[in-house]
Amino acid sequence: MPFRPPGQCPVCGEWVPRGAAACDDCGACAKSGWKDDAETYDGLDLPDEDFDYDDFIKREFDNRARQLGGPTREQLWRWVGLAVFIVMVLGYLISVFR
């Protein structure tokens, strides 16, 4: 007889409430057959303890701007600052000469 909630999930042993389409903990469901030999999966694809977040950010984002030929973060903020300064000067000049 196939598993039907409520009861303990045959895959991970967590309680599955009545009317649930799948186990909230491991994701086993009627479509997967509530298989006893299914691998447990926590639903999260988190990195392990050896993951270096700072290195990941540096590899993914610092090099991407250079590879695409775009500005670096510092260059972008310099341009933004220059644009804000120009707008402020133009606003001042317009208010003076009115």
N, C-alpha and C positions, 0 to 999 in steps of 0.2 A: 504494500500500500504506500503511495507516495506521500511525502510530508506535506501537511497543510497547516498553516498557522492557526491558532497560537501554539506555541511550544518552543523548544530549544532548536536552534538551527543545527542541522546535521553536519554542517561544514565547520562552523566556529564555536558552536555551543551557546551563543548569545540568545536571549529571549526574543522571539519574533511575535509582535502583537497580532491580534486577530485582524484579518482584512489586509494585512501588509502584502505587497506584491513582491517584496524582496527583503532580505535581511539588512537591517540598518548598519550592521557592523562590517560584514564581509561582502555584501552585495549578491550573495547566492540567491537564486530565484527559481520559480517554477520552470522558466525557459531553460535555465542551465540544468534543470532536473534535480536541484538540491543534492547534487552529487556528493557522496561521502569522500571521494578521492580528489575533489577540487582543491586547488591551492588557495590558501587563505590570502586575502588581499586587504590591506587596510584602507584602500581607497585614496591614499595620498602618495604622491610621487616626490617625497621629500629627499633631499640629499643626505648622505651619511655624515658622520662626525668629522671625516677628513676633508669635507668640502670647504674651500677657501673662498668666502664670499667676495672679499676685496679683490682677489685675483680674477674672479669671474667678471666682476664689474669692469675691471681694467681691460680685460681681454675683449669683452663684448661691446663696450661702449666707447672707450678711448680710441681704439683702433678703427672702429667703423667710420668715424668722421674722416679720419686720414685716408682710409681706403676709398671712400667715396669722393674724396677731394673737397670735402666740406670743411668749414671752420672748426677749430677746436673750441672747447667750452670757454676758454679765456678770451679768444678772439670774438666769439659771439657776444659775450657780455661787454666787451669794449665797444662793439658796434651799437649795442643797445644803449649804453651810456652816452655815446656820441649823439645818437638820435635824440635822446631825451634832452641833452644839453642844447642841441640846435632848436628844438621845439621851444624850450624855455627862452632862448635868446630871441627867437622870432616873436614869441608872445610879448616879450618886454618891448621890443622895437615897435610892434604894432600899437601897443598901449601908449607909448611915448609920442608917436607921431600922429595920433588921432586928434 
